[in-house]
Amino acid sequence: MEKDVVEGGGGCQGWPLAPQCLIWIWCRNHGCRNDTKVISGKTRMTDGTPFAKNRRSTTTNDNRKRCNMNKQRNRFGLRISSILMLGALVDGVYADAYRNPAPTAEGIAKAGANMIFSDDASAISYNPANLAFQTNASVVVAAAFARAEYTYSPAPGVDIVSDDPWVMLPNLYVSMPISDGLVAGLGITTPYGQGIDWGSTALIPPPFVPVTAPILYKAEIALININPTIAMKIGDSFSVGIGADIYYSELTFNAQIPVTPPPPPQTLVDANAKGTDWGIGGNIGLTWQMTENQRAAFSYRSQINMDYEGDFSLGGDFATTVKYPNTLGVGYGIQITDTVQVEALLEWSEWSVNDVQTVTAGPLPLPPQENNWDNTITAAIGGSWQFADSWTIRSGYSFIESPIPDATITPLLPDTDRHIIGLGLGYTVAGHTIDLSYSHTIYADRTSTNPAYPGTYDIDSNLVGVTYSFSF
């Protein structure tokens, strides 16, 4: 059987066992959907007619009367069930465990293994203790450009393909020696944040299909970290760095909500929620200069709980808590020759702090959402080779575990174990450095055992990094 390839969601995103999805598959085999397709996130007939344009006028008079008889009785119950479903969707906002990749081109090229030899101002993110090795002021301006494509197959013969744009993740660092062995710095970074946008109409089913759950089409979590840091040498062999992590974050989502019960025709309204919060935590790094050519390092960033609060457009308040986890890292690096460096990293992340999430959206607090996330280990190795006076090539590999078990994965959290391969090139002249990098991620196949969201997932992503740094 030829597959249905549905770009932009096609009506089944998130609810593969919903009636519209079963009808989608049945109609594909019996011809009643041969005149439909999805173009650029808008569901249309092949003659250009909007697919859901006249969903109010497709029901018989008998159905209309039956709907009107029950409308007032069922409106409140449907509204509450819609809000409950939105609560479940909030934890889908931060797919991919909501952590962003390495902040600089050097770190992207080395697949994140940049704890040991990051000696410019960007050490604020990798290992703040390394600031103490600086003898000059440093400015680093970095941007990562990322894109991921997700394919969700809820049933044999049906592929739902996301259409996510490239996004930019900016980062800025400055550092300045205060005295010999004492250096202060400031980072403004984007360590976390995810988003998805399916378009406001692409997921709306045919007019004759009941809508029994909210149709989430846009969600985003954005975060900025203001990270003041100070580092100092302790004797000839040790350095330590400490910093504050000051988070400001905004969480938003949009959904089409059925405010009248089945059968059709039903009324959908565009609902949205937005919450913001500030949070504060800390970080510390320690570097040990074991020998002239060898270093070992340790880093820790504390958990930060963000209590997002704002408004829900259907009435009442919106509130939820997102926990950004404790992370512990250890690393070892060796300067093999004057031009070759190699380092390795192990990092533990306590994602289990998000096992349970509570949400308030509208008039009632919602039942806790069970995530059952696991703690994870990341392993990475990276190296660099200065093959000419001004030129350096870098490469790396990392393996990152997914914290999300098969039983709780959904199309809005399509995470899986992954292998990352990075490559980069740097050019330095008169204190100015330009770094370019690229990394490709190979994702493990994933099959959901979640009875509400059965199916398989395939993910493809690419990442490009550009960094300019200046030492003076």
VOPAGU-2260 file (C-alpha; in pm, 1 decimal, decimal comma):
REM VOPAGU-2260
SITE   aa  ch    i         X         Y         Z
SITE  MET   A    0       0,0       0,0       0,0
SITE  GLU   A    1     126,0     344,3     -84,8
SITE  LYS   A    2     190,6     554,6     221,8
SITE  ASP   A    3       5,1     873,6     311,0
SITE  VAL   A    4     277,5    1131,4     369,9
SITE  VAL   A    5     115,8    1414,0     562,4
SITE  GLU   A    6     321,7    1732,2     591,1
SITE  GLY   A    7     230,7    1965,8     874,8
SITE  GLY   A    8      38,6    1711,7    1081,0
SITE  GLY   A    9    -256,8    1620,8     861,4
SITE  GLY   A   10    -519,2    1589,1    1135,6
SITE  CYS   A   11    -370,5    1297,3    1329,3
SITE  GLN   A   12     -87,7    1467,2    1523,2
SITE  GLY   A   13    -108,0    1363,7    1885,9
SITE  TRP   A   14    -428,0    1154,8    1862,9
SITE  PRO   A   15    -359,8     852,6    1636,8
SITE  LEU   A   16    -663,7     659,4    1764,6
SITE  ALA   A   17    -900,2     955,1    1732,8
SITE  PRO   A   18   -1187,6     907,5    1485,3
SITE  GLN   A   19   -1036,5    1147,4    1234,5
SITE  CYS   A   20    -722,1     931,9    1215,1
SITE  LEU   A   21    -908,6     605,2    1168,1
SITE  ILE   A   22   -1124,2     769,7     901,7
SITE  TRP   A   23    -807,8     906,5     739,7
SITE  ILE   A   24    -667,8     554,3     698,6
SITE  TRP   A   25   -1002,4     400,9     591,8
SITE  CYS   A   26   -1067,8     674,2     336,9
SITE  ARG   A   27    -719,2     641,4     195,7
SITE  ASN   A   28    -792,8     277,8     111,1
SITE  HIS   A   29   -1148,4     340,7     -16,4
SITE  GLY   A   30   -1093,0     657,3    -213,9
SITE  CYS   A   31   -1287,6     919,1     -19,5
SITE  ARG   A   32    -971,3    1117,2      53,9
SITE  ASN   A   33    -821,2    1096,5    -293,4
SITE  ASP   A   34    -913,3    1460,2    -352,8
SITE  THR   A   35    -742,0    1599,9     -44,1
SITE  LYS   A   36    -392,4    1701,7      44,3
SITE  VAL   A   37    -199,4    1925,3     285,2
SITE  ILE   A   38      -9,9    2221,8     143,0
SITE  SER   A   39     220,6    2443,4     351,7
SITE  GLY   A   40      45,0    2369,9     678,4
SITE  LYS   A   41    -309,4    2432,4     543,7
SITE  THR   A   42    -550,4    2145,8     481,9
SITE  ARG   A   43    -722,1    2194,3     145,3
SITE  MET   A   44    -910,1    2008,9    -126,4
SITE  THR   A   45    -710,8    1967,2    -444,6
SITE  ASP   A   46    -929,6    2232,5    -608,1
SITE  GLY   A   47    -806,1    2481,6    -349,5
SITE  THR   A   48   -1114,4    2483,7    -123,4
SITE  PRO   A   49   -1022,4    2506,0     248,1
SITE  PHE   A   50   -1086,9    2164,4     401,8
SITE  ALA   A   51   -1250,9    2291,0     722,8
SITE  LYS   A   52   -1405,9    2608,3     584,1
SITE  ASN   A   53   -1769,2    2500,0     612,1
SITE  ARG   A   54   -1757,4    2260,3     905,0
SITE  ARG   A   55   -2067,0    2428,9    1058,2
SITE  SER   A   56   -2293,6    2347,4     760,7
SITE  THR   A   57   -2233,9    1977,6     701,1
SITE  THR   A   58   -2466,5    1821,9     959,8
SITE  THR   A   59   -2828,0    1721,5     901,1
SITE  ASN   A   60   -3110,1    1906,1    1072,5
SITE  ASP   A   61   -3168,4    1607,6    1303,1
SITE  ASN   A   62   -2809,1    1613,9    1416,7
SITE  ARG   A   63   -2827,2    1991,6    1460,6
SITE  LYS   A   64   -3133,8    1957,1    1686,2
SITE  ARG   A   65   -2972,0    1680,3    1887,8
SITE  CYS   A   66   -2659,0    1890,9    1927,0
SITE  ASN   A   67   -2858,2    2194,4    2042,8
SITE  MET   A   68   -3051,6    1988,4    2298,8
SITE  ASN   A   69   -2731,8    1873,5    2464,4
SITE  LYS   A   70   -2515,5    2180,9    2404,8
SITE  GLN   A   71   -2578,6    2363,8    2730,1
SITE  ARG   A   72   -2563,0    2046,1    2937,2
SITE  ASN   A   73   -2233,6    1932,6    2784,7
SITE  ARG   A   74   -2056,1    2262,9    2721,6
SITE  PHE   A   75   -1907,6    2288,6    3071,3
SITE  GLY   A   76   -1795,5    1925,5    3077,9
SITE  LEU   A   77   -1630,6    1956,4    2738,4
SITE  ARG   A   78   -1459,1    2279,4    2838,3
SITE  ILE   A   79   -1314,9    2112,3    3148,6
SITE  SER   A   80   -1203,4    1803,7    2953,9
SITE  SER   A   81   -1039,7    2033,6    2699,9
SITE  ILE   A   82    -849,6    2210,4    2975,0
SITE  LEU   A   83    -741,7    1875,4    3120,7
SITE  MET   A   84    -601,3    1775,5    2783,7
SITE  LEU   A   85    -414,0    2103,4    2755,8
SITE  GLY   A   86    -252,6    2028,7    3088,9
SITE  ALA   A   87    -118,9    1705,9    2943,2
SITE  LEU   A   88      12,0    1895,1    2642,6
SITE  VAL   A   89     211,2    2145,3    2844,2
SITE  ASP   A   90     479,8    1891,6    2921,1
SITE  GLY   A   91     502,4    1831,6    2546,5
SITE  VAL   A   92     628,4    2184,5    2497,6
SITE  TYR   A   93     979,5    2088,1    2592,4
SITE  ALA   A   94    1044,6    1799,4    2357,3
SITE  ASP   A   95    1397,1    1668,5    2317,3
SITE  ALA   A   96    1436,4    1703,7    2695,3
SITE  TYR   A   97    1433,8    2080,1    2628,9
SITE  ARG   A   98    1811,9    2119,5    2647,8
SITE  ASN   A   99    1990,5    2307,1    2370,6
SITE  PRO   A  100    2318,7    2193,0    2210,1
SITE  ALA   A  101    2668,1    2325,2    2281,2
SITE  PRO   A  102    2665,4    2706,8    2267,0
SITE  THR   A  103    2972,9    2769,6    2047,7
SITE  ALA   A  104    3106,4    2639,4    1717,8
SITE  GLU   A  105    3406,0    2489,1    1897,6
SITE  GLY   A  106    3178,8    2290,1    2129,0
SITE  ILE   A  107    2950,5    2182,6    1843,0
SITE  ALA   A  108    3249,3    2056,8    1642,7
SITE  LYS   A  109    3368,6    1854,9    1943,1
SITE  ALA   A  110    3015,9    1718,9    2007,1
SITE  GLY   A  111    3003,8    1888,1    2347,0
SITE  ALA   A  112    3342,3    1763,0    2472,1
SITE  ASN   A  113    3480,4    2108,2    2554,1
SITE  MET   A  114    3520,4    2110,6    2931,7
SITE  ILE   A  115    3899,1    2076,7    2951,4
SITE  PHE   A  116    4051,3    2312,4    2693,8
SITE  SER   A  117    3788,2    2588,3    2669,1
SITE  ASP   A  118    4010,2    2878,5    2774,2
SITE  ASP   A  119    3826,0    3181,2    2631,3
SITE  ALA   A  120    3520,5    3355,4    2778,7
SITE  SER   A  121    3288,6    3072,7    2666,3
SITE  ALA   A  122    3436,7    2861,2    2947,0
SITE  ILE   A  123    3156,8    3022,2    3150,4
SITE  SER   A  124    2923,5    2760,2    2999,2
SITE  TYR   A  125    3158,8    2462,4    2977,0
SITE  ASN   A  126    3373,3    2492,7    3292,1
SITE  PRO   A  127    3402,5    2829,4    3470,7
SITE  ALA   A  128    3728,8    2728,0    3639,2
SITE  ASN   A  129    3908,9    2760,1    3305,2
SITE  LEU   A  130    3857,3    3138,0    3307,3
SITE  ALA   A  131    4143,3    3152,9    3557,2
SITE  PHE   A  132    4391,2    3054,1    3283,0
SITE  GLN   A  133    4317,3    3370,9    3084,3
SITE  THR   A  134    4571,0    3652,0    3077,1
SITE  ASN   A  135    4381,3    3875,1    2830,3
SITE  ALA   A  136    4028,7    4006,3    2802,3
SITE  SER   A  137    3801,2    3795,4    2583,2
SITE  VAL   A  138    3478,6    3852,2    2390,3
SITE  VAL   A  139    3289,0    3564,2    2228,4
SITE  VAL   A  140    2981,7    3602,4    2006,4
SITE  ALA   A  141    2826,5    3271,1    1902,2
SITE  ALA   A  142    2519,3    3143,2    1723,9
SITE  ALA   A  143    2393,2    2792,7    1658,7
SITE  PHE   A  144    2145,4    2725,7    1378,0
SITE  ALA   A  145    1938,7    2411,2    1427,8
SITE  ARG   A  146    1666,1    2223,3    1244,7
SITE  ALA   A  147    1496,3    1892,2    1321,6
SITE  GLU   A  148    1243,0    1696,1    1116,4
SITE  TYR   A  149    1015,9    1448,4    1288,9
SITE  THR   A  150     824,9    1165,0    1124,7
SITE  TYR   A  151     553,8     998,2    1330,7
SITE  SER   A  152     384,7     680,7    1203,2
SITE  PRO   A  153      72,8     611,3    1414,0
SITE  ALA   A  154     -36,9     322,1    1191,1
SITE  PRO   A  155      99,5     120,7     898,4
SITE  GLY   A  156      88,0     323,5     579,8
SITE  VAL   A  157      62,3     664,8     748,3
SITE  ASP   A  158     356,2     901,8     795,1
SITE  ILE   A  159     310,5    1242,5     958,4
SITE  VAL   A  160     605,6    1468,7     882,0
SITE  SER   A  161     676,9    1789,6    1072,0
SITE  ASP   A  162     779,0    2104,9     891,2
SITE  ASP   A  163     999,5    2285,2    1140,6
SITE  PRO   A  164    1206,5    2588,0    1034,3
SITE  TRP   A  165    1568,2    2660,4    1114,6
SITE  VAL   A  166    1606,5    2839,8    1447,7
SITE  MET   A  167    1893,7    3049,2    1583,0
SITE  LEU   A  168    2033,2    3012,6    1935,4
SITE  PRO   A  169    2249,0    3318,7    2023,3
SITE  ASN   A  170    2511,4    3333,4    2298,8
SITE  LEU   A  171    2742,2    3611,7    2421,7
SITE  TYR   A  172    3038,7    3604,7    2660,4
SITE  VAL   A  173    3286,6    3858,9    2798,0
SITE  SER   A  174    3568,6    3811,4    3048,6
SITE  MET   A  175    3839,4    4030,6    3199,3
SITE  PRO   A  176    4139,4    3957,8    3426,4
SITE  ILE   A  177    4114,9    4148,9    3754,0
SITE  SER   A  178    4457,8    4049,7    3878,0
SITE  ASP   A  179    4702,5    3765,6    3826,5
SITE  GLY   A  180    4498,7    3443,7    3847,1
SITE  LEU   A  181    4167,0    3620,7    3914,8
SITE  VAL   A  182    3922,5    3663,1    3623,5
SITE  ALA   A  183    3560,7    3783,7    3608,6
SITE  GLY   A  184    3315,9    3710,3    3329,0
SITE  LEU   A  185    2956,5    3735,3    3214,6
SITE  GLY   A  186    2761,4    3505,8    2986,5
SITE  ILE   A  187    2419,5    3567,7    2830,2
SITE  THR   A  188    2314,4    3234,4    2689,4
SITE  THR   A  189    2024,8    3014,2    2575,6
SITE  PRO   A  190    2088,3    2677,1    2745,0
SITE  TYR   A  191    1729,5    2552,1    2720,8
SITE  GLY   A  192    1427,1    2604,4    2496,0
SITE  GLN   A  193    1209,2    2419,8    2244,1
SITE  GLY   A  194     917,4    2500,4    2015,2
SITE  ILE   A  195     680,9    2356,8    1755,2
SITE  ASP   A  196     427,9    2519,6    1520,2
SITE  TRP   A  197     191,9    2318,6    1299,9
SITE  GLY   A  198     -17,8    2611,3    1174,0
SITE  SER   A  199    -362,1    2697,1    1305,6
SITE  THR   A  200    -564,7    2490,1    1054,7
SITE  ALA   A  201    -347,1    2199,8     938,4
SITE  LEU   A  202    -461,9    1962,3    1212,8
SITE  ILE   A  203    -835,4    2038,3    1191,9
SITE  PRO   A  204   -1014,9    1720,5    1071,8
SITE  PRO   A  205   -1285,1    1696,4     800,2
SITE  PRO   A  206   -1619,9    1864,8     878,6
SITE  PHE   A  207   -1798,0    1530,9     935,5
SITE  VAL   A  208   -1548,8    1411,1    1199,9
SITE  PRO   A  209   -1612,2    1496,1    1567,9
SITE  VAL   A  210   -1340,8    1692,1    1746,9
SITE  THR   A  211   -1307,7    1539,7    2093,6
SITE  ALA   A  212    -980,4    1693,9    2212,9
SITE  PRO   A  213    -790,3    2021,4    2178,1
SITE  ILE   A  214    -580,7    2055,9    1864,2
SITE  LEU   A  215    -249,5    2194,7    1985,3
SITE  TYR   A  216     -75,6    2363,2    1694,8
SITE  LYS   A  217     187,0    2590,4    1847,6
SITE  ALA   A  218     399,0    2570,4    2162,1
SITE  GLU   A  219     723,2    2729,8    2269,9
SITE  ILE   A  220     946,1    2753,6    2571,9
SITE  ALA   A  221    1217,7    3021,5    2553,3
SITE  LEU   A  222    1486,3    3084,5    2814,2
SITE  ILE   A  223    1775,0    3326,1    2867,9
SITE  ASN   A  224    2047,0    3270,1    3128,3
SITE  ILE   A  225    2238,5    3566,6    3272,3
SITE  ASN   A  226    2551,4    3404,9    3412,6
SITE  PRO   A  227    2799,4    3623,7    3609,7
SITE  THR   A  228    3112,3    3426,7    3696,2
SITE  ILE   A  229    3442,4    3465,3    3878,5
SITE  ALA   A  230    3740,6    3228,0    3868,9
SITE  MET   A  231    4073,5    3210,6    4046,1
SITE  LYS   A  232    4384,8    2997,3    4061,8
SITE  ILE   A  233    4460,2    2804,2    4379,3
SITE  GLY   A  234    4832,2    2737,0    4381,3
SITE  ASP   A  235    5003,2    2606,8    4070,1
SITE  SER   A  236    4777,6    2308,2    4003,6
SITE  PHE   A  237    4416,4    2406,5    4071,3
SITE  SER   A  238    4164,0    2663,0    3960,2
SITE  VAL   A  239    3804,3    2712,8    4067,7
SITE  GLY   A  240    3517,3    2907,9    3918,5
SITE  ILE   A  241    3175,1    2990,8    4057,6
SITE  GLY   A  242    2877,6    3162,1    3900,8
SITE  ALA   A  243    2511,3    3243,5    3931,0
SITE  ASP   A  244    2252,1    3122,7    3680,1
SITE  ILE   A  245    1973,4    3380,3    3652,6
SITE  TYR   A  246    1697,9    3247,4    3428,6
SITE  TYR   A  247    1418,8    3438,3    3261,8
SITE  SER   A  248    1176,9    3224,2    3065,9
SITE  GLU   A  249     847,8    3242,4    2879,7
SITE  LEU   A  250     618,0    2950,9    2798,6
SITE  THR   A  251     337,6    2988,3    2542,6
SITE  PHE   A  252      97,0    2762,8    2356,3
SITE  ASN   A  253    -192,9    2794,6    2113,0
SITE  ALA   A  254    -464,5    2538,5    2042,9
SITE  GLN   A  255    -797,3    2499,9    1866,3
SITE  ILE   A  256   -1047,6    2407,1    2139,3
SITE  PRO   A  257   -1390,8    2248,5    2077,8
SITE  VAL   A  258   -1632,3    2446,0    2297,5
SITE  THR   A  259   -1942,2    2258,7    2177,5
SITE  PRO   A  260   -1973,3    1879,5    2202,6
SITE  PRO   A  261   -2006,4    1624,8    1921,0
SITE  PRO   A  262   -2178,1    1550,5    1688,7
SITE  PRO   A  263   -2081,8    1810,8    1426,5
SITE  PRO   A  264   -2119,2    2092,9    1355,9
SITE  GLN   A  265   -1891,9    2209,6    1637,7
SITE  THR   A  266   -1743,6    2544,7    1724,0
SITE  LEU   A  267   -1366,3    2568,6    1763,7
SITE  VAL   A  268   -1203,9    2863,6    1935,3
SITE  ASP   A  269    -839,3    2959,6    1935,1
SITE  ALA   A  270    -711,6    2931,7    2292,0
SITE  ASN   A  271    -375,2    3043,9    2416,5
SITE  ALA   A  272    -180,4    3054,6    2738,3
SITE  LYS   A  273     135,0    3235,9    2836,7
SITE  GLY   A  274     340,6    3213,8    3152,2
SITE  THR   A  275     667,3    3373,5    3259,8
SITE  ASP   A  276     904,3    3346,9    3553,8
SITE  TRP   A  277    1249,3    3426,1    3688,3
SITE  GLY   A  278    1465,2    3163,0    3857,0
SITE  ILE   A  279    1809,6    3152,4    4013,3
SITE  GLY   A  280    2066,0    2880,7    4070,8
SITE  GLY   A  281    2438,9    2836,4    4078,8
SITE  ASN   A  282    2730,1    2659,1    3916,1
SITE  ILE   A  283    3083,9    2565,1    4007,5
SITE  GLY   A  284    3381,6    2426,7    3820,3
SITE  LEU   A  285    3716,7    2285,2    3926,1
SITE  THR   A  286    4019,4    2218,2    3706,5
SITE  TRP   A  287    4327,2    2021,5    3812,0
SITE  GLN   A  288    4645,8    2068,5    3610,4
SITE  MET   A  289    4773,2    1716,2    3668,5
SITE  THR   A  290    5091,8    1756,5    3464,8
SITE  GLU   A  291    5214,5    2006,6    3210,3
SITE  ASN   A  292    5011,8    1826,4    2940,8
SITE  GLN   A  293    4717,9    1677,0    3132,3
SITE  ARG   A  294    4409,3    1821,3    3297,6
SITE  ALA   A  295    4107,8    1683,9    3482,8
SITE  ALA   A  296    3793,0    1881,7    3555,8
SITE  PHE   A  297    3463,8    1874,4    3743,0
SITE  SER   A  298    3154,6    2091,2    3693,4
SITE  TYR   A  299    2813,0    2121,5    3854,7
SITE  ARG   A  300    2500,3    2324,7    3775,5
SITE  SER   A  301    2215,0    2331,1    4021,6
SITE  GLN   A  302    1851,0    2254,3    3961,5
SITE  ILE   A  303    1629,5    2558,0    3895,0
SITE  ASN   A  304    1251,8    2541,5    3933,2
SITE  MET   A  305    1056,1    2784,6    3716,2
SITE  ASP   A  306     700,3    2855,5    3832,2
SITE  TYR   A  307     536,7    2984,8    3515,4
SITE  GLU   A  308     230,1    3200,7    3580,3
SITE  GLY   A  309       5,4    3386,7    3339,5
SITE  ASP   A  310    -336,7    3388,3    3176,1
SITE  PHE   A  311    -545,8    3124,7    3001,0
SITE  SER   A  312    -757,8    3278,9    2726,3
SITE  LEU   A  313   -1066,7    3066,0    2797,9
SITE  GLY   A  314   -1080,5    3213,3    3145,6
SITE  GLY   A  315    -878,4    3192,8    3463,3
SITE  ASP   A  316    -509,7    3157,7    3532,0
SITE  PHE   A  317    -239,6    2944,1    3379,6
SITE  ALA   A  318      37,3    2800,3    3596,9
SITE  THR   A  319     284,8    2516,8    3581,1
SITE  THR   A  320     632,3    2433,3    3707,8
SITE  VAL   A  321     922,3    2322,7    3489,3
SITE  LYS   A  322    1234,3    2188,4    3661,4
SITE  TYR   A  323    1570,7    2240,6    3494,4
SITE  PRO   A  324    1784,8    1956,8    3628,2
SITE  ASN   A  325    2098,2    1920,8    3832,1
SITE  THR   A  326    2393,7    1832,2    3608,2
SITE  LEU   A  327    2730,8    1688,6    3708,0
SITE  GLY   A  328    3022,7    1656,2    3467,8
SITE  VAL   A  329    3373,2    1513,0    3484,5
SITE  GLY   A  330    3636,3    1532,9    3215,7
SITE  TYR   A  331    3994,4    1449,0    3127,3
SITE  GLY   A  332    4215,0    1594,5    2856,3
SITE  ILE   A  333    4567,3    1554,5    2725,4
SITE  GLN   A  334    4789,2    1770,2    2507,7
SITE  ILE   A  335    4942,8    1492,6    2297,6
SITE  THR   A  336    5172,5    1724,6    2102,4
SITE  ASP   A  337    5207,7    2100,1    2070,2
SITE  THR   A  338    4930,8    2093,6    1807,8
SITE  VAL   A  339    4702,3    1804,0    1910,7
SITE  GLN   A  340    4457,4    1794,8    2202,3
SITE  VAL   A  341    4207,8    1523,6    2300,6
SITE  GLU   A  342    3949,8    1528,3    2579,3
SITE  ALA   A  343    3665,5    1312,8    2710,4
SITE  LEU   A  344    3352,7    1400,9    2905,9
SITE  LEU   A  345    3093,6    1218,2    3115,2
SITE  GLU   A  346    2787,3    1410,4    3230,3
SITE  TRP   A  347    2495,3    1306,7    3449,1
SITE  SER   A  348    2160,1    1489,4    3430,8
SITE  GLU   A  349    1885,3    1445,4    3690,3
SITE  TRP   A  350    1583,7    1450,6    3457,3
SITE  SER   A  351    1382,2    1246,1    3708,3
SITE  VAL   A  352    1299,4    1572,2    3888,4
SITE  ASN   A  353    1028,9    1603,1    3619,7
SITE  ASP   A  354     863,7    1270,8    3706,3
SITE  VAL   A  355     540,0    1448,8    3795,6
SITE  GLN   A  356     412,2    1784,2    3673,1
SITE  THR   A  357     119,6    1988,5    3802,1
SITE  VAL   A  358     -74,4    2233,9    3586,0
SITE  THR   A  359    -350,0    2487,9    3642,7
SITE  ALA   A  360    -533,6    2607,6    3331,3
SITE  GLY   A  361    -868,6    2770,5    3386,1
SITE  PRO   A  362   -1100,2    2728,9    3684,4
SITE  LEU   A  363    -960,8    2405,9    3828,5
SITE  PRO   A  364    -618,8    2261,7    3914,2
SITE  LEU   A  365    -547,9    1958,9    3698,0
SITE  PRO   A  366    -448,7    1608,3    3804,9
SITE  PRO   A  367     -70,2    1560,1    3819,5
SITE  GLN   A  368      84,7    1446,5    3492,7
SITE  GLU   A  369     300,6    1133,5    3519,8
SITE  ASN   A  370     618,1    1159,1    3308,1
SITE  ASN   A  371     835,1     891,0    3475,5
SITE  TRP   A  372    1151,8    1038,6    3326,4
SITE  ASP   A  373    1488,0     875,8    3389,6
SITE  ASN   A  374    1823,6    1026,9    3479,5
SITE  THR   A  375    2070,8    1016,8    3190,9
SITE  ILE   A  376    2439,6     990,4    3106,9
SITE  THR   A  377    2608,9    1173,3    2821,2
SITE  ALA   A  378    2948,0    1049,7    2698,8
SITE  ALA   A  379    3158,9    1255,7    2460,1
SITE  ILE   A  380    3507,2    1263,7    2313,1
SITE  GLY   A  381    3656,0    1542,5    2105,0
SITE  GLY   A  382    3983,9    1672,1    1979,1
SITE  SER   A  383    4161,0    1943,3    1783,3
SITE  TRP   A  384    4461,0    1963,0    1551,6
SITE  GLN   A  385    4635,4    2289,8    1469,9
SITE  PHE   A  386    4758,5    2187,8    1126,1
SITE  ALA   A  387    4894,3    2532,9    1033,4
SITE  ASP   A  388    4989,5    2852,6    1216,3
SITE  SER   A  389    4639,2    3001,2    1194,1
SITE  TRP   A  390    4422,2    2697,8    1122,5
SITE  THR   A  391    4269,5    2439,1    1356,5
SITE  ILE   A  392    4040,9    2149,2    1271,6
SITE  ARG   A  393    3814,5    1994,1    1535,5
SITE  SER   A  394    3596,9    1686,4    1556,6
SITE  GLY   A  395    3402,3    1491,0    1814,7
SITE  TYR   A  396    3147,8    1224,0    1895,2
SITE  SER   A  397    2890,2    1196,6    2172,8
SITE  PHE   A  398    2616,8     960,9    2285,9
SITE  ILE   A  399    2317,7    1111,8    2465,7
SITE  GLU   A  400    2053,2     904,9    2642,3
SITE  SER   A  401    1688,1    1003,0    2626,0
SITE  PRO   A  402    1519,1    1050,7    2963,5
SITE  ILE   A  403    1173,1     966,6    2825,2
SITE  PRO   A  404    1057,5     601,9    2850,5
SITE  ASP   A  405     856,6     426,1    2579,5
SITE  ALA   A  406     547,5     432,5    2800,7
SITE  THR   A  407     521,7     813,2    2816,9
SITE  ILE   A  408     659,9     926,1    2481,7
SITE  THR   A  409     414,7    1120,1    2262,6
SITE  PRO   A  410     430,4    1296,3    1925,5
SITE  LEU   A  411     491,7    1616,6    2120,2
SITE  LEU   A  412     793,5    1465,4    2298,2
SITE  PRO   A  413     960,0    1265,6    2018,3
SITE  ASP   A  414    1285,5    1207,1    2201,0
SITE  THR   A  415    1520,3     910,5    2161,2
SITE  ASP   A  416    1880,0     806,2    2224,9
SITE  ARG   A  417    2117,1     972,0    1980,2
SITE  HIS   A  418    2469,2     969,9    1841,1
SITE  ILE   A  419    2621,8    1305,5    1744,7
SITE  ILE   A  420    2914,8    1352,2    1506,4
SITE  GLY   A  421    3072,1    1697,3    1480,4
SITE  LEU   A  422    3330,5    1864,9    1259,0
SITE  GLY   A  423    3465,8    2219,5    1258,4
SITE  LEU   A  424    3733,1    2456,9    1136,7
SITE  GLY   A  425    3884,6    2760,4    1306,8
SITE  TYR   A  426    4099,1    3046,8    1177,7
SITE  THR   A  427    4293,8    3282,6    1407,5
SITE  VAL   A  428    4484,4    3600,2    1322,4
SITE  ALA   A  429    4596,4    3886,5    1549,1
SITE  GLY   A  430    4370,6    3779,5    1836,3
SITE  HIS   A  431    4063,0    3737,7    1615,1
SITE  THR   A  432    3916,1    3389,1    1567,9
SITE  ILE   A  433    3638,0    3265,6    1342,8
SITE  ASP   A  434    3502,3    2914,5    1401,4
SITE  LEU   A  435    3259,6    2724,8    1179,8
SITE  SER   A  436    3114,3    2384,8    1263,3
SITE  TYR   A  437    2855,0    2128,7    1165,3
SITE  SER   A  438    2710,8    1831,1    1349,4
SITE  HIS   A  439    2473,6    1558,6    1241,8
SITE  THR   A  440    2265,6    1351,8    1479,2
SITE  ILE   A  441    2179,8     986,5    1425,9
SITE  TYR   A  442    1870,8     892,6    1625,7
SITE  ALA   A  443    1780,5     544,9    1743,4
SITE  ASP   A  444    1449,4     405,6    1617,9
SITE  ARG   A  445    1171,1     451,9    1869,2
SITE  THR   A  446     842,5     265,5    1916,1
SITE  SER   A  447     590,2     396,8    2164,9
SITE  THR   A  448     417,7     164,0    2410,9
SITE  ASN   A  449     196,9     449,7    2528,6
SITE  PRO   A  450    -157,0     319,4    2450,3
SITE  ALA   A  451    -281,1     671,0    2376,0
SITE  TYR   A  452      -2,6     738,5    2124,1
SITE  PRO   A  453     109,1     411,3    1961,8
SITE  GLY   A  454     343,7     420,7    1668,0
SITE  THR   A  455     701,8     473,2    1563,4
SITE  TYR   A  456     921,2     780,2    1544,2
SITE  ASP   A  457    1199,4     880,5    1308,6
SITE  ILE   A  458    1400,9    1198,7    1366,1
SITE  ASP   A  459    1657,5    1379,9    1154,8
SITE  SER   A  460    1842,8    1694,3    1262,7
SITE  ASN   A  461    2129,2    1917,2    1160,0
SITE  LEU   A  462    2321,2    2183,4    1349,5
SITE  VAL   A  463    2550,4    2460,0    1224,5
SITE  GLY   A  464    2763,2    2678,8    1452,1
SITE  VAL   A  465    2933,7    3013,7    1390,7
SITE  THR   A  466    3152,2    3187,5    1649,3
SITE  TYR   A  467    3361,5    3503,1    1652,0
SITE  SER   A  468    3600,9    3563,8    1940,0
SITE  PHE   A  469    3849,0    3839,1    2015,5
SITE  SER   A  470    4128,1    3836,9    2272,7
SITE  PHE   A  471    4291,7    4166,7    2366,0
